């Protein structure tokens, strides 16, 4: 069932404290793989990093505009953000996770989304709702 199209794709952004005291970020999964044929996908990002929070706007920001992502991300809470993906095109999409550290300084992390393509857009129905 690994190839079953999914409507909600969870992603965890984790901050790990390094021996020198700095924080290194990672995403799981990395890259985010959107299965071919999935449409109207909501990618949901959970932040797990003590004292860090998502930016209030543009928590998830594409490096370049993409037709598959017609809406800006939503910052739902300090540790939860979401991004809509129509997944119409096969593409590798670079994005930035914008966060704020415990002192209020901006922090960015740059992972990737791999779209499998073949999805529909807003209002499209696959009959499996």
C-alpha positions as CSV (number, residue, x, y, z in Angstrom):
1,X,0.0,0.0,0.0
2,X,3.0,2.3,-0.1
3,X,1.9,3.7,-3.5
4,X,-1.6,4.6,-2.3
5,X,-2.2,8.3,-2.9
6,X,-2.4,10.3,0.3
7,X,-4.3,13.5,1.0
8,X,-2.4,14.5,4.1
9,X,1.4,14.0,4.3
10,X,3.0,14.6,7.7
11,X,6.5,16.0,8.0
12,X,8.5,16.5,11.2
13,X,11.1,19.2,11.4
14,X,13.5,18.4,14.3
15,X,16.1,20.5,15.9
16,X,19.0,18.7,17.5
17,X,21.4,20.4,19.8
18,X,25.0,19.7,18.7
19,X,28.0,19.3,21.1
20,X,29.0,23.0,20.4
21,X,25.6,24.2,21.5
22,X,24.3,25.0,18.0
23,X,21.1,23.5,16.7
24,X,21.0,21.4,13.5
25,X,17.7,20.9,11.7
26,X,16.5,17.9,9.8
27,X,13.2,16.9,8.1
28,X,11.6,13.5,8.2
29,X,10.9,12.4,5.6
30,X,13.6,14.2,3.5
31,X,12.8,14.8,0.8
32,X,9.0,14.9,1.1
33,X,7.8,12.5,-1.6
34,X,4.3,13.1,-3.0
35,X,3.1,9.9,-4.6
36,X,2.2,10.0,-8.3
37,X,-1.6,10.4,-8.7
38,X,-2.1,12.1,-5.3
39,X,-4.1,15.3,-5.7
40,X,-5.1,18.1,-3.4
41,X,-2.4,17.2,-0.9
42,X,-2.0,19.0,2.4
43,X,1.6,18.7,3.7
44,X,1.6,19.2,7.5
45,X,4.8,20.3,9.2
46,X,5.3,19.7,12.9
47,X,8.2,21.4,14.6
48,X,10.1,19.6,17.3
49,X,12.8,21.9,18.7
50,X,12.8,23.3,22.3
51,X,12.1,27.0,22.4
52,X,11.8,27.3,18.6
53,X,8.6,28.3,16.8
54,X,7.5,28.8,13.2
55,X,7.5,32.3,11.7
56,X,4.0,33.8,12.0
57,X,3.8,34.2,8.2
58,X,5.6,32.3,5.4
59,X,6.6,29.4,7.8
60,X,7.0,27.3,4.7
61,X,8.2,29.3,1.7
62,X,9.1,28.0,-1.8
63,X,12.4,29.0,-3.2
64,X,10.7,29.8,-6.5
65,X,7.0,30.1,-7.4
66,X,5.5,26.8,-8.5
67,X,2.1,26.2,-10.2
68,X,1.5,23.2,-7.9
69,X,1.6,25.5,-4.9
70,X,-1.0,28.2,-5.6
71,X,-1.4,29.2,-1.9
72,X,1.0,30.5,0.8
73,X,1.6,28.2,3.8
74,X,-0.5,28.4,6.9
75,X,1.0,28.9,10.3
76,X,-1.5,27.0,12.4
77,X,0.4,27.3,15.7
78,X,3.9,27.8,17.0
79,X,4.8,24.2,16.1
80,X,2.3,23.4,13.3
81,X,2.2,24.7,9.7
82,X,0.7,23.4,6.4
83,X,1.1,23.8,2.7
84,X,-1.3,22.8,-0.2
85,X,0.2,20.9,-3.1
86,X,-1.9,20.0,-6.2
87,X,0.9,17.6,-7.4
88,X,0.0,18.1,-11.1
89,X,3.7,18.2,-12.2
90,X,6.7,15.9,-11.7
91,X,9.2,18.2,-10.0
92,X,11.8,18.7,-7.3
93,X,10.8,21.8,-5.2
94,X,13.2,23.5,-2.9
95,X,11.6,25.3,0.1
96,X,12.6,27.1,3.3
97,X,11.3,26.4,6.7
98,X,11.3,29.8,8.5
99,X,11.5,29.6,12.3
100,X,12.4,31.9,15.2
101,X,14.9,30.8,17.9
102,X,14.3,31.3,21.7
103,X,15.9,34.7,21.6
104,X,13.7,35.9,18.7
105,X,16.2,35.5,15.9
106,X,15.2,34.2,12.5
107,X,16.4,30.7,11.6
108,X,16.0,29.0,8.2
109,X,16.3,25.4,7.1
110,X,16.2,24.3,3.4
111,X,14.8,20.8,2.6
112,X,13.0,19.6,-0.6
113,X,9.7,18.2,-1.9
114,X,9.6,15.7,-4.7
115,X,6.2,15.8,-6.6
116,X,5.3,12.6,-8.4
117,X,2.8,14.4,-10.6
118,X,-0.5,13.3,-12.0
119,X,-2.7,15.0,-9.4
120,X,-5.6,17.3,-9.9
121,X,-6.1,20.8,-8.6
122,X,-8.5,22.6,-6.3
123,X,-12.0,21.2,-6.8
124,X,-10.8,18.1,-8.6
125,X,-12.3,14.9,-7.3
126,X,-10.9,11.4,-7.5
127,X,-14.0,9.8,-6.2
128,X,-12.2,8.6,-3.0
129,X,-13.3,11.3,-0.6
